[in-house]
Amino acid sequence: MSELNQEERAGLRWLACELHTHTQHSDGRHTLLELARSASDLELDCIALTDHNTTSGLLGKEAVEQETGIRIMNGLEWTTFYGHMLVLGFAAGNYADWRDFGPQDLAKGLREVRAIGALAGLAHPYRVGSPMCTGCYWEYEIADWRDIQFIEVWSGTFPSVSSSNQRAFALWTDVLNQGYRMAATCGRDWHASGSEQEPIAVTYTSGTDPFQAIAAGAVSVSMGPLLTMEASVGEGRVYLLGQTVTVTDVSTEVEIAVQLDPDRRKAKWTLPEQTLEVKLVGNPGIVETIQLPLGARQASVTIAVKDVTWLRAELYGVFNGCRTMIAFTNPIYFTNGD
């Protein structure tokens, strides 16, 4: 539970992050400095450097951070024949090896990831694999989803229209429905600067530490305006993304407020005049639909949370010439305390 007043909630900081990038130290075409400069031009706050199976590209990152103002998170893309995994947030000098792991050995690899204090997430799990992209398609057996902290459900540019991303989004939904608490992120898989021909999605993390926010599920993803959601139960009890609402009466009604911030990165995306649609989606399916005129910043609705174990917001509208999902939040969770 978070006892935040209105002023404190309004002051919550959301960092615009790109969590999947490459430099010349693997198959990227830019240096870390060029990457960070481009990130600054795109009005990002943070990037994770995730070169394939190497951390050498992080050398000199402090100087790059100081010059560009872009925070750089330590990371790598654990790249194998059976799948790619993003490993984020480890301390300098640490590394998780993968070379002796077969498709049944993922748990061993994840123990190594945990040992260096990192987060592990599936990268583009349904992208076309070999021979076009060796190991891009996820084939590892996952014995326990609690060993995975997040799924990159949107990959590439204009990600919402990709069928492989739609499958990844459905996988995340299925994992949530199984009772696991799993964060969802996006990643451009950024290899070259100056190649912004299609819309770019951003992972927004709440607070000052992206690592902690991803671990807590305090994450929202958007190609356009920043979409957030909160739940209010009774007077003064406000719950934010990733938090758990405990209710003693399964028929308790909860006020759900969704917010749109059209000022974040507003020079980097456009929306035609329209009425947007916010769907509140949970384990029962679509729980409620809210019509939101363009320019509106907030709307709220009261719902009964009987049988609801998790709830997220999804924003739909015409974007880049087609009707599509524009943004989504990570869930708020519900329990009766049993």
C-alpha positions in Angstrom: 0.0 0.0 0.0 1.2 3.5 -0.8 -0.3 6.4 1.3 0.5 9.1 -1.2 -1.3 12.3 -1.4 -2.2 14.1 -4.6 0.9 16.3 -4.6 3.2 13.3 -4.0 1.6 11.3 -6.8 1.9 14.2 -9.2 5.6 14.4 -8.3 6.4 10.8 -9.2 9.2 10.7 -11.8 9.0 8.5 -14.9 12.2 7.8 -16.7 12.1 7.2 -20.5 14.3 4.2 -21.1 15.6 2.1 -24.0 16.5 -1.3 -22.7 17.9 -3.1 -25.8 20.9 -1.5 -27.6 24.1 -2.5 -29.4 27.4 -0.9 -30.3 30.4 -1.7 -32.4 31.5 -4.1 -29.6 28.9 -6.6 -31.1 26.8 -6.0 -34.2 25.9 -2.4 -33.7 27.2 0.4 -36.0 27.6 3.2 -33.5 29.9 3.9 -30.5 28.5 4.2 -27.0 29.0 8.0 -27.3 27.1 8.1 -30.6 24.3 5.9 -29.1 24.0 8.2 -26.0 23.9 11.3 -28.1 21.1 9.8 -30.3 19.3 8.8 -27.1 19.5 12.4 -25.9 18.1 13.6 -29.2 15.2 11.2 -28.7 14.5 12.7 -25.3 15.4 9.5 -23.4 16.7 9.5 -19.9 18.3 6.1 -19.7 19.6 3.3 -22.0 20.8 -0.2 -21.2 23.8 -1.3 -23.2 23.1 -5.0 -24.2 25.8 -6.0 -26.6 25.9 -9.7 -27.5 27.8 -11.7 -24.9 30.2 -8.9 -24.0 30.4 -6.0 -21.7 33.4 -4.4 -23.3 31.3 -1.6 -24.8 30.7 -0.3 -21.3 34.3 0.9 -21.0 34.3 4.6 -20.5 30.6 4.8 -19.8 31.0 7.4 -17.0 32.5 9.9 -19.4 29.7 9.3 -21.9 27.1 9.8 -19.1 28.8 13.0 -18.0 28.9 14.4 -21.6 25.4 13.5 -22.7 23.4 13.4 -19.5 22.1 9.9 -20.4 22.2 7.3 -17.7 23.7 4.0 -18.9 22.6 0.7 -17.3 25.0 -2.2 -17.4 23.6 -5.0 -19.5 24.3 -7.7 -22.1 22.2 -9.8 -24.5 22.9 -13.4 -23.5 22.9 -14.8 -27.0 22.7 -18.5 -27.6 21.5 -21.0 -30.2 18.2 -21.5 -28.1 17.2 -18.0 -27.3 18.3 -14.5 -26.4 18.0 -13.1 -22.9 18.5 -9.5 -21.6 20.6 -9.4 -18.5 20.4 -6.0 -16.8 21.7 -4.1 -13.8 24.8 -6.0 -12.7 27.9 -4.3 -11.2 30.9 -3.5 -13.4 33.2 -6.5 -13.9 30.5 -9.1 -13.5 29.5 -11.5 -16.3 27.1 -14.5 -16.7 28.5 -17.1 -19.0 26.2 -19.2 -21.3 28.5 -21.3 -23.5 27.8 -24.7 -21.9 24.0 -24.4 -21.6 21.6 -26.6 -23.6 17.9 -26.1 -24.0 17.2 -27.8 -20.6 19.9 -25.9 -18.8 18.2 -22.5 -18.4 17.8 -22.8 -14.6 21.6 -23.1 -14.3 22.1 -20.0 -16.3 19.5 -18.0 -14.4 21.3 -19.0 -11.1 24.4 -17.3 -12.5 22.4 -14.2 -13.4 21.0 -14.0 -9.9 24.4 -14.5 -8.4 25.6 -11.3 -10.1 22.5 -9.4 -8.9 21.0 -8.9 -12.3 17.5 -9.1 -13.8 16.8 -11.6 -16.6 14.3 -11.1 -19.3 13.2 -12.8 -22.5 14.3 -10.9 -25.6 12.0 -10.9 -28.7 10.9 -14.5 -27.9 8.9 -15.1 -31.1 11.2 -13.4 -33.6 12.1 -15.5 -36.7 15.1 -17.7 -35.7 17.7 -19.7 -37.5 19.0 -19.3 -40.1 17.8 -15.7 -40.4 18.6 -14.8 -36.8 20.5 -17.5 -34.9 18.8 -18.2 -31.6 16.3 -15.3 -31.8 13.4 -17.6 -31.4 13.0 -18.7 -27.7 13.4 -22.5 -27.3 14.6 -22.9 -23.7 12.4 -24.8 -21.3 11.3 -22.6 -18.4 10.7 -24.8 -15.4 9.7 -21.9 -13.1 8.6 -18.5 -14.4 9.6 -16.9 -11.0 13.2 -17.2 -12.3 12.4 -14.6 -15.1 11.8 -11.0 -14.1 10.5 -9.5 -17.4 9.5 -10.2 -21.0 10.4 -7.9 -23.9 6.9 -8.0 -25.4 7.5 -5.2 -27.9 10.6 -5.4 -30.0 11.8 -3.2 -32.9 10.2 -0.1 -34.3 6.4 0.4 -34.6 6.2 -2.8 -32.4 2.5 -3.0 -31.8 1.7 -4.2 -35.4 4.3 -7.0 -35.4 2.7 -10.5 -35.2 5.7 -11.8 -33.3 5.2 -9.0 -30.7 1.5 -9.8 -30.5 2.5 -13.4 -29.6 4.9 -12.2 -27.0 2.2 -9.9 -25.5 -0.1 -12.9 -25.4 2.6 -15.0 -23.7 2.9 -12.3 -21.0 -0.8 -12.3 -20.5 -0.8 -16.1 -20.1 2.0 -16.0 -17.6 0.0 -13.4 -15.6 -3.1 -15.6 -15.7 -1.0 -18.5 -14.3 -0.5 -16.4 -11.2 3.0 -15.2 -11.8 4.0 -11.5 -11.4 5.9 -10.6 -14.4 7.0 -7.2 -15.8 6.7 -6.4 -19.5 9.0 -4.0 -21.3 9.9 -2.9 -24.9 13.2 -2.8 -26.6 14.1 -1.3 -30.0 17.0 -3.7 -30.5 18.9 -0.5 -31.5 21.9 -1.1 -33.8 22.3 2.2 -35.7 21.9 5.9 -35.0 19.8 8.1 -37.3 17.5 5.3 -38.4 14.2 6.6 -36.9 11.9 5.9 -39.8 9.1 4.3 -37.8 7.6 5.0 -34.3 9.7 4.1 -31.4 8.3 2.7 -28.2 9.7 3.7 -24.8 9.8 1.8 -21.5 8.9 4.2 -18.7 10.1 3.3 -15.2 8.8 4.9 -12.1 11.2 6.5 -9.6 14.9 7.2 -9.9 16.2 3.6 -10.4 15.1 1.7 -13.5 16.5 -1.5 -12.1 14.3 -1.4 -9.0 11.3 -0.3 -11.1 11.5 -3.2 -13.5 11.9 -5.6 -10.6 8.8 -4.1 -8.9 6.7 -3.9 -12.1 6.5 -0.1 -11.9 6.6 0.1 -15.7 4.6 1.6 -18.5 5.3 1.2 -22.3 4.2 3.7 -25.0 4.8 4.8 -28.5 3.0 8.1 -27.7 1.7 9.7 -24.5 2.8 8.2 -21.1 0.0 6.1 -19.8 -0.2 5.4 -16.0 -2.8 3.9 -13.7 -3.6 3.8 -10.0 -6.2 2.1 -7.8 -7.9 3.7 -4.8 -9.6 1.7 -2.0 -11.3 3.8 0.6 -10.1 7.2 1.6 -6.4 7.8 1.1 -5.3 4.3 0.1 -3.7 4.5 -3.3 -1.9 1.7 -5.1 0.4 2.1 -8.1 1.7 -0.1 -10.9 3.3 -3.3 -9.6 1.7 -3.0 -6.2 -0.9 -5.3 -4.6 -4.3 -4.3 -3.3 -5.5 -6.5 -0.5 -9.2 -6.6 0.0 -11.1 -8.5 2.7 -14.4 -8.4 0.8 -14.2 -9.9 -2.7 -17.0 -7.7 -3.9 -15.2 -4.5 -2.9 -15.4 -1.8 -5.4 -12.1 -0.1 -6.4 -11.7 3.2 -8.2 -9.3 2.9 -11.1 -7.8 6.2 -12.5 -5.9 6.3 -15.7 -3.7 9.2 -16.6 -2.2 10.4 -19.9 0.8 12.7 -20.1 0.9 14.2 -23.6 4.0 16.3 -22.8 6.5 13.4 -22.5 8.6 13.3 -25.7 5.8 15.2 -27.5 8.1 16.3 -30.3 8.7 12.6 -31.2 5.2 11.4 -31.9 1.9 12.7 -33.2 -1.8 11.7 -32.9 -4.6 12.8 -35.2 -7.7 14.3 -33.7 -9.8 11.4 -32.3 -11.3 9.9 -29.2 -8.9 7.4 -27.7 -10.0 4.2 -26.0 -8.6 2.8 -22.8 -9.3 -0.8 -22.0 -8.9 -2.1 -18.5 -7.8 -5.7 -19.0 -7.2 -8.4 -16.4 -7.5 -12.1 -15.9 -11.3 -12.1 -16.6 -10.6 -10.3 -20.0 -11.8 -6.8 -20.7 -13.1 -5.4 -17.4 -14.0 -1.9 -18.5 -13.6 0.4 -21.5 -13.1 4.2 -21.1 -13.5 6.7 -23.9 -10.9 9.5 -23.6 -11.1 12.5 -25.9 -7.7 13.6 -27.3 -6.3 16.1 -24.9 -7.9 14.6 -21.8 -5.4 13.8 -19.2 -7.3 11.6 -16.7 -10.4 9.5 -16.4 -11.6 7.2 -13.7 -14.1 4.3 -13.2 -15.3 2.2 -10.3 -15.1 -1.6 -10.8 -15.9 -4.6 -8.6 -12.7 -6.7 -8.1 -14.4 -10.0 -7.5 -12.3 -12.6 -9.3 -9.8 -10.0 -10.5 -6.2 -10.9 -9.7 -4.4 -8.4 -11.9 -5.4 -5.4 -14.0 -3.6 -3.3 -16.6 -4.5 -0.4 -18.9 -4.2 -0.5 -22.7 -4.5 2.6 -24.9 -5.9 2.3 -28.4 -6.3 4.7 -31.2 -5.2 5.7 -34.7 -1.4 6.0 -34.7 1.0 6.1 -37.7 -1.9 5.6 -40.1 -3.6 2.6 -38.5 -5.7 1.7 -35.4 -3.5 -0.1 -32.9 -2.5 -0.4 -29.3 -0.5 2.8 -28.6 0.5 2.1 -24.9 0.0 -0.2 -22.0 0.8 -0.3 -18.3 2.1 -3.1 -16.2 -0.5 -4.5 -13.8 -1.8 -3.7 -10.4 -2.5 -6.9 -8.5 -5.4 -7.9 -6.3 -5.6 -10.5 -3.5 -8.1 -11.3 -0.7 -5.2 -11.9 1.7 -5.5 -15.7 1.8 
